[in-house]
Amino acid sequence: MSKYNITKDTLALIGKNRNMVHIIETKHSYHIEDKIINILDYNCNYYGSSYIGRITGTKNIIGLNSKLPIIIEESNNIIFFPLSSTRDDRCIWINLANLSQINKCGKNTQICFTNGSTIQVDKSYYTVNNQLKKAKLLKEIINTRKNEMYQEKIII
């Protein structure tokens, strides 16, 4: 199992095959021999939960059941969302905080990151945008709940 720590500088995790993940960060890019699900689970555990726990939490928060985004680390709003089934070894996970825009490129989609780098994915604009909306919804609900909790503390 990989000991790779996802941080705010992680842009994307790209499954290359059953046991290889291409990791893109703001300043570096490299391959790790592991399953993408193991990297995600390790990081969920590292930050105090589990992959299954994060999926269950997302289901309860946004009320959806498939291709769900997950909160990797709460205090920095590190939320990743998948572009396909999470059972797919070639699934791509994108860090919402580092996404600047998505562009339609024929049948594919270009993903632009805040550091200026881009990747092109073999997914329709509709699919990527739908996944992006789920991640934004999760972030919005979590931030609203945090703000409500903060307001309650002030009132008390």
N, C-alpha and C positions, 0 to 999 in steps of 0.2 A: 504494500500500500504506500502511496505517495505521501510525503509530508509537505506538499506544496501548500503555502498559506495564501488564500485569496485575500487581497487587500483592495483599497480604493483605487490602486493603480492597475488592477487587473481589468482588461477591456473585454476579453472573450476567452472562452474555453471551446475548442473545436475538436470534436471526436474525429480521429482519422481512421481508426479501425477499433477492433475489440479491445486492444490493450495499448493504445497510443493516443495521447491528447496533445494538441498544439495549443500552447498558451500564449496569448498576446497581452502584453502589458504596455504601459505608456512609453517605456524606453527600451524594452526587451521583448524578444519573442523566442520561444524554445519548445522542444518536445519533451514530454514526460511519459515514461512507460507505465501506464496504469489505465484503469477504466475510468471514464469521466464520472460515473456515479460514485466511485470510491473517493475521488477528489472532492466532490460536493459533500458527501457524507462526512469525510474527515473534517472539512471546514465547518459544517454545521455543528459537529461535536466539539470542535475547537472553540467555537463561540457559544457553547452551552446548550445545544439542542441536538437533533439528529435530522437527517434528510427526511425520514418518514414524519417526524414531528413537524418539520417546516411545511411539508406538503399538507398535512392535516390542518395545521394552522391556517394556511392559505385558503383551503377549501372552506373552512369555517368563516373566514373574514370576507372573501369575495363571492362565495356561493357558487363557484364553478368546479368542475371535476377533471378536466383534461388539460394537458400541456401547461401546467401551472407555474407561475413565477415563485421563487422562494426568497425569503429574507435570509441572507447569509450572516450578516452582522447588523444588529439593530441600531446602535448608537450613531453609526456613520451612514445609515440607510443604504447598505450594500445589498441590492436586490438584483438577482439574476433571473432572466427568463429564457426558456427554451424555444427554439424555432421549429422543433418537430417533436415527435413522441420521445419521451425520456427513456424509453426502452431501446431506442435506436442508438447503436454504438457510434454513429456519425452525427449525433445531435450537437447542435451549436448552442451555447449559452452565452448571452450578452449581459454585460453589466449596465443596468439602466442609467446609473449616475454618469457613465462615461459616453453615453450615446448622444450625439448632437442632432442627427437627422437620418432619415432613410429616403432613398430615391429609387424609383422604378427604373430598371435597366432591361428593357424587353421583358422576357419571362422571369428574369432574376431581379434581385434587389441589392442595391449598394447600401452598406451600413457605414455611416460616417461617425467617427469618434471625436471627442472634444480635443484630442491632441493633434487632430488633422489627418490621422491615418484612416484608411478605409479598407473594407473587405467586401467582396461580392459573394453573395450566397445564392445557391440554387433553390430559392424559395420565392414564391410570388410576393409582390408588394402587399397584397391583401393579407396573406398569412403572417408576414412579419408585422404589419401594422396591427393586426388583431392581437398578436402576442404582446406587442408593445402596449396596447390599451389595457390588457390584463395587469401588466406590471405597474403601469401608472395608477390604475385603480387601487391596487394593493398599497402602493406608496401613499396615495391620497387618504385612504381609510386609516392607515397606521398613523400618519401625521395628524389627522383630525383627532384621533383618540389620544395621542400624546398631548396635543394642545388642550383638549378637554380636561385631561388629568392635571395639567399644569394650572389651568384656570381654577379647578376645584381646590387645589392646594392654596392658591392665593386667597380664595374666598374664606376658607376655614381659618 
